[in-house]
């Protein structure tokens, strides 16, 4: 049976890679599995002769690689993002196996841009960077010797993506993209929604002196899991704007109803 070799809009993003040789080795790992979209976020050195040498012929991937100064530039137009993490962190995200991740990424990337993030060689992705993702990917290596270098991690996930391309069974659950009448919200639109939620909660004094971080983390988890479309994001932001407007009116009414008293009467 013949399988399609078409590649959906799927990019692999290396966040702040320190060694140019790792960039080249990652490009080689991608190219052997039919992947060509490489994005680099604030690389230490690129272009570089060592990157070209380690690419071992995957020069087309390096030549087409896009370099961004910040993560939001790399994934702002994406509709689904997973972050590869070398260890389980205290971040409330859905965790995928490499095979589940490949299936989810491939399915979502047929409907719009999707991205797989890889972190720094020594420290990986930060918790804040993982909070920009719809879920995480954990490679179940030997816990007694669990360290995978950057290129090896790229190779594992690229292989799983290749299996998905060649017709491996689609995973159930989070790998299945919902049918939509509207395009899914992009990463930039979701970040705009999160910022709007944060500001609105302050405007209506929702936190009442409590730390807002926990609430925002839970809202991020809820909304990223829901994968709202662009119209749904507009509806939510319209509700938030109305809540802000009513809060402003309430504050103005309170200021009028409670005028500033003048100086005390000397006879008091």
N, C-alpha and C positions, 0 to 999 in steps of 0.2 A: 504494500500500500504506500502511495506517495504522500509525503507530508509537505506542507508549505514551508519554505525557508524564508519567508518575508519576516523582517524584523519590525516590531512595533516601535512606538516613540519612547524608547527606554534608554536612560542614560545612567552611567556609573560615575559617582562623584567622589573624588578623593579630597578630604578636608585637610588642608595644611600639611601635605606630605613633606617630610624633612629631607629625604634622600632622592635625588633625581633618578638613581638606578631603580628604585622601587616604582617610580612612575613608568619607566620603560618596561619593567617586568610585568606590571599590571596591564599595560597596553598589549603586551604579547599574550598574556593569559586571556584577555578579552578577545583578541583577534582570532585565536585558535578556536574559539567557541562562537564565532560569527557576530560578535558585538563590536560596535564601532564608535558609539557616542561616549566620549570621555570628557569629563569636566573637572577642572582643578581649582580648588579654592585656596587662594593665597599660598601657592607652593613656594618652598624655600629657594629653589633654583630650577627654572624652566624657561626656555629650552636649555638643554644641556647635553654635552657629548655623551655622558654616561647614560642618560635616558635613551638616547638613540642606540647606543651599543647594547643595552639590556633589552631593548624592544626586539632585537634579532629579526628585523624585517617588517615589523608592524609599524612601518613609518607612516602609513596612511592614517592610523589611529592617532599618532602623535601630532601629525601635521594638522589634523582636524580638531584637536583638543581645544576646548574653550577654557580660558583662564578668567576667573572671577575674583574680585577682592573680598566678597562676603558671601556667606551661605545663602542669604535670601536672593541674591542675584542668580545663583546656580539653580534654585528650585522654585523661584517665584511663580513660574507658569505651570508647575506640576500639579496634578490632581491626586496623586498618590505617592507617598514617600515612605520608604523603610530605611532604618538605620542598622548597620551591622555592628553588634556589640560583642566584645570578647568575653564579657562577664555579665552576669545578671546584676542590674543596678536597681536602686530604689526609685524607679521611675514607673508610674502607672501606665504601662503600654502593653498592648497585645503582643505576645512573643510568638514568633514563627520559627519553625525549623527551616533549614535551607530549601527543602523541597516545597514546603508550603509558601515560603516567600517567593520563590521563582514562579509558582503558579499564580499567586496574587498579583505580582508585578506584571507578568505577561498579560493577564486578563485585563487589568486596568489600563495598561499601556496601549491596548487596541482601541481605547476610547479617548485617549489624550495623553499628554506627557506624564511619565512616571520616572522615579529616580530611586536608586539604591546608594546609600551613603556609606563611606568607609572613613574611619577616623585616623588620627595621627598614629605613627608607628609606636610610640611609647605609651601614650595615654588614651588613644581611641577617641571616640566622640564624647563630648561633655554631656552632662545631664540636660543642660539647656538646649543643646543641639538635638538631642533625642526627643525633646518635647516638641520639636517641629515636625516630628514624624508621625505617621499613622500607626506605626508599629515597629518592633525591633526584630532583628534576626540574630539567633544565637547558634553558633556552630558547636555541636557537642563533641569537642575534642577530649582527649584523655585528661582528667583533672590533675593527674600527677605530672603532666607535661603539656599544658594547655596553650602555650604561646604559639600562635600562628602569625607569621609575618604578613605584611600588607598584601604582597603579591599572591601568597598562598590563599589568603581569604578571598581575594578577587577570583582566583582560579576555581575555588570550591563553588562560589555562587554563580560564576559564569558557566560552569559545567551543568549545574542544575537548571539554569536558564536554557542551555542548549538542549537538555532533555525535554524541557517543556516545548521548545520550538519543534522538536522532532516528533511530538505527539504523545508525550507522557500523559497519563490520566490527570484530569483537572482535579485539584483537591477541593473538598467540600468546605463549608464554613466561610471564613474570611477571604478565601481566594476567589469567591464568586462575586463578580461585580453586578450591582443591581441594574435592571433596565431603567432608562431615564428618558424623560421628555426634554429635559434641560441638561446642558453640559455640567459636569461636576465642578464645584468651586475649586479654583486654583489655590496653591499655597499662599500666594500674596493676598488673595481675597479672604482666606481663613485668618491670616494674621491681622488683617484689617478688622475682621469681626472680633477677634480676641481683644485687640486694643480698644475697640468700641465698648465691649462688655466691661473691661477693666475700668474705663473712664466713667461709664454709666453707674457702675456699682459704687464708685466714690461719690458721684454726683447725688445719688439718692441716699447716701450714708448707710449703705447696706451693711458694711463691715462693723460699724459701731465700735471702732477701736481695736477690733481683732485683726490679726495678720491676714492680708488678702491673698497670699501666695497659695495656700491650700485650696481656697475656693477656685482660683483661676486654673490650677492644675486639674481639678475635677471637671471644670467646664471644658478645658482643652480635651481631656480624655473622652468626655461625653460627645462633643461635637465632631472630633476626628473619627470616632467610632461610627457616628451617624452618617458621615460622608455626605453632607448636604450639597445640593446643587446650587447653581448661581442664583436662581430665583429665590430659593429658600434663604440664602444668605441675605439677599436684599430685603426680604420680609422681616427677618430677625433684626437687621439694622434699622429698618423703619420703626419697629416696636421700640428699640432702644432709643432712637431719636425722640419719639413721643414721650418716653419716660423722662428723658433729660429735659424736654420742654416743660412738662408738668412740674418737674422739680424746680426749674427756674421760676415758674409762675408762683409756686408755693412759697419760695424764698422771698419773692418780691411782695407778695401779699402779707407775709409775716413782717417785713420791714415797714410796710405802711401801717399795719395794725398796731405796731409797737414803736411809736415815735421815740426818738431820743429825748429823755427828760432834760429840762433846763436846769440851771443852778438852783440849789436849795434856797428856800425863802429864809432870810436871816432870822425871821421870827420863830422858825421851827425849833 
